[in-house]
Amino acid sequence: MIKGKYEIIFMRHAILRAIERNITPDVVENAVMTGSFHRFGKNRMKIIKKLRKMQIVCIDEIIGNTIKIVSIARRARR
């Protein structure tokens, strides 16, 4: 998957967490493509997509021109 100048890679851990938390692949893809990016730390970022009653949060690591998604979570919307 490509977003802007970055190639996006999903780690096995992230896929397992999404399945465990009943987050479907199309919701994850939508979050990555249309969510807002928030950088924190030196090489980290969060992609947050607000839905009706919840938020999908992808925790990422930036390595060069690659974004490696290491975990996916669901939160109640604030």
Residue pairs with C-beta under 8 A, 6 or more apart in sequence:
1 7
1 8
1 29
1 32
2 8
3 32
3 33
3 67
5 65
6 62
6 65
6 66
6 67
7 65
7 66
7 67
8 32
8 66
8 67
8 69
9 66
9 67
9 68
9 69
10 28
10 69
11 68
11 69
11 70
13 70
13 71
14 58
14 69
14 70
14 71
14 72
15 72
17 71
17 72
17 73
18 24
18 25
18 28
18 72
21 72
21 73
21 74
23 56
23 72
23 74
27 51
27 56
28 56
28 58
28 72
30 49
31 47
31 48
31 49
31 56
31 58
32 47
32 58
32 69
34 49
35 47
35 48
35 49
35 56
35 58
36 47
36 48
36 49
37 45
37 46
37 47
38 45
38 46
38 47
38 48
39 45
40 46
43 61
43 62
43 63
44 59
44 60
44 61
44 62
45 60
45 61
45 62
45 67
46 57
46 58
46 59
46 60
47 57
47 58
47 60
47 69
48 55
48 56
48 57
49 55
49 56
50 77
51 77
52 77
53 76
53 77
54 74
54 75
54 76
54 77
55 74
55 75
55 76
55 77
55 78
56 72
56 73
56 74
57 72
57 73
57 74
57 75
58 69
58 71
58 72
59 69
59 70
59 71
59 72
59 73
60 67
60 68
60 69
60 70
61 67
61 68
61 70
62 68
